[in-house]
Amino acid sequence: MSLSRVASRYAKSLIDLGKKEDQIEAIYQDAQTFLQVCADNRLLVVSLENPIISMDKKKNIFKRLFENHLSEYTQKFVYLVLSKKRGNALKEIFEHVVRQYKLLNGIYDAQVYTSTELPDETKKKMKDKLKDQDVKEVKLENIVDESLIGGFVLKFGDKLWDASVASKLAHFNKALKN
């Protein structure tokens, strides 16, 4: 079974437990904490993925780093995953937890690429336009890309809107060549 499939199943189990025990918010926060530590500490990821490092050592590493920072449910879950020799899937499991939590709560990420930083009022208007009955919250990230010249490129879910000047010039250039 692929690592992604394993991670997805473990994540679903953790999300289901969180809903049942009314711990979903704590588990989501724990997943974000774990992923942030992994992003800051590549050695942790390598250690958890390394099959040569014993399960007890992995548990000790995890305990020292996270004992006072993660909920009891999440800690027990991680120990279960480690005991099943799936430490290599932990990072991906927590990535799936974050994704599933966001889907469950109607939270969507969007990226808008612009040549300059957008004013807050414009960001708010964009967020409002993207919301509908299924979308409760939009987390909009403004990424400055000076190569766009003007306009914007918006990524939202699996959609891409390209309203950049660079794109319009490329289309115009292509039309002239034909």
C-alpha positions in Angstrom: 0.0 0.0 0.0 1.3 3.4 -0.9 2.6 5.8 1.8 0.0 8.4 0.8 -2.9 5.9 1.2 -1.6 4.7 4.6 -1.2 8.4 5.7 -4.7 9.2 4.5 -6.2 6.3 6.4 -4.4 7.1 9.7 -5.4 10.7 9.3 -9.0 9.8 8.8 -8.9 7.7 12.0 -7.4 10.5 14.0 -9.9 13.0 12.7 -12.8 10.5 13.5 -11.4 10.1 17.0 -11.1 13.9 17.4 -14.8 14.3 16.3 -15.9 11.6 18.7 -14.0 12.8 21.7 -14.6 16.5 20.9 -10.8 17.0 20.4 -10.8 18.0 16.8 -9.5 21.5 17.4 -6.7 20.3 19.6 -5.7 17.6 17.1 -5.7 20.2 14.3 -3.5 22.5 16.3 -1.2 19.6 17.2 -0.9 18.7 13.5 0.1 22.3 12.7 2.7 22.3 15.6 4.2 19.0 14.4 4.4 20.1 10.8 6.0 23.4 11.8 8.6 21.6 13.9 9.3 19.3 11.0 9.7 22.3 8.7 12.2 23.8 11.1 14.1 20.6 11.9 14.8 18.3 9.0 16.8 16.0 11.3 13.5 15.1 13.1 11.9 14.0 9.8 15.0 12.0 8.9 15.1 10.3 12.3 11.4 9.3 12.2 11.8 8.0 8.7 15.0 6.0 9.4 14.3 2.3 9.7 17.6 1.7 11.5 16.6 3.9 14.5 14.7 1.7 17.0 11.1 2.4 17.9 12.0 3.1 21.5 14.5 5.8 20.4 11.9 7.4 18.1 9.4 7.4 21.0 12.0 9.0 23.2 12.8 11.7 20.6 9.2 12.4 20.1 8.5 12.5 23.9 11.3 14.9 24.5 10.3 17.3 21.8 6.5 17.2 22.1 5.4 15.9 25.6 4.3 19.3 26.8 3.2 20.7 23.4 0.7 18.1 22.1 -2.6 16.8 23.4 -2.8 13.4 25.0 -4.8 12.0 22.1 -2.2 13.1 19.6 0.7 11.7 21.7 -1.0 8.3 22.0 -1.8 8.3 18.3 1.8 9.0 17.5 3.0 6.2 19.8 0.6 3.8 18.1 1.9 4.8 14.6 5.5 4.4 15.8 4.7 0.9 17.3 3.2 -0.1 13.9 6.6 0.9 12.3 5.0 3.7 10.3 7.2 6.6 11.6 8.1 7.3 8.0 4.4 8.3 7.4 4.0 10.7 10.4 4.7 13.9 8.5 2.4 12.9 5.7 -0.3 11.8 8.2 -0.3 15.2 9.8 -0.4 16.9 6.4 -3.6 14.8 5.6 -5.0 15.7 9.0 -4.7 19.4 8.2 -6.2 18.9 4.7 -9.1 16.8 6.1 -9.8 19.3 8.9 -9.9 22.2 6.4 -12.3 20.3 4.1 -14.5 19.3 7.1 -14.7 23.0 8.2 -15.0 24.6 4.8 -11.6 26.3 5.0 -9.8 26.8 1.7 -6.4 28.2 0.9 -5.9 30.6 -2.0 -2.8 32.2 -3.4 -2.8 35.5 -5.3 0.3 36.4 -7.2 0.7 40.1 -7.9 3.5 42.4 -8.9 3.1 44.4 -5.6 1.6 43.8 -2.2 -2.3 44.1 -2.3 -4.0 46.5 0.1 -6.0 44.8 2.9 -9.3 46.1 1.5 -8.6 44.4 -1.9 -7.7 41.1 -0.1 -10.9 41.2 1.8 -12.9 41.8 -1.4 -11.2 38.8 -3.0 -11.9 36.6 0.0 -15.6 37.6 -0.1 -15.9 36.9 -3.8 -14.4 33.4 -3.3 -16.8 32.4 -0.5 -20.0 30.5 -1.2 -22.2 28.2 0.7 -19.6 25.4 1.0 -16.7 27.8 1.7 -16.8 29.2 5.2 -13.4 30.7 5.3 -10.7 31.6 2.8 -7.0 31.9 3.8 -5.6 34.2 1.2 -1.8 34.4 0.7 -0.5 37.3 -1.3 2.7 36.4 -3.1 4.7 39.2 -4.8 6.0 38.2 -8.2 7.5 41.2 -10.0 7.6 39.3 -13.3 3.8 39.7 -13.6 4.2 43.4 -14.6 0.6 44.0 -13.5 -2.7 42.2 -12.8 -2.8 39.0 -10.8 -2.9 35.2 -10.9 -5.2 33.5 -8.5 -5.0 29.9 -7.4 -8.0 28.6 -5.5 -8.5 24.9 -5.0 -8.0 23.3 -8.4 -8.8 26.5 -10.3 -6.4 29.1 -11.7 -7.4 32.5 -12.9 -4.7 34.3 -14.9 -5.5 38.0 -15.2 -1.9 39.1 -15.4 -0.5 41.6 -17.9 2.3 39.2 -18.8 -0.3 36.6 -19.7 -2.3 39.0 -21.8 0.9 40.1 -23.6 1.8 36.5 -24.3 -1.7 35.8 -25.8 -1.5 39.0 -27.9 2.0 38.0 -29.1 0.7 34.5 -30.0 -2.2 36.0 -31.9 0.1 38.3 -33.9 2.3 35.4 -34.9 -0.8 33.4 -36.2 
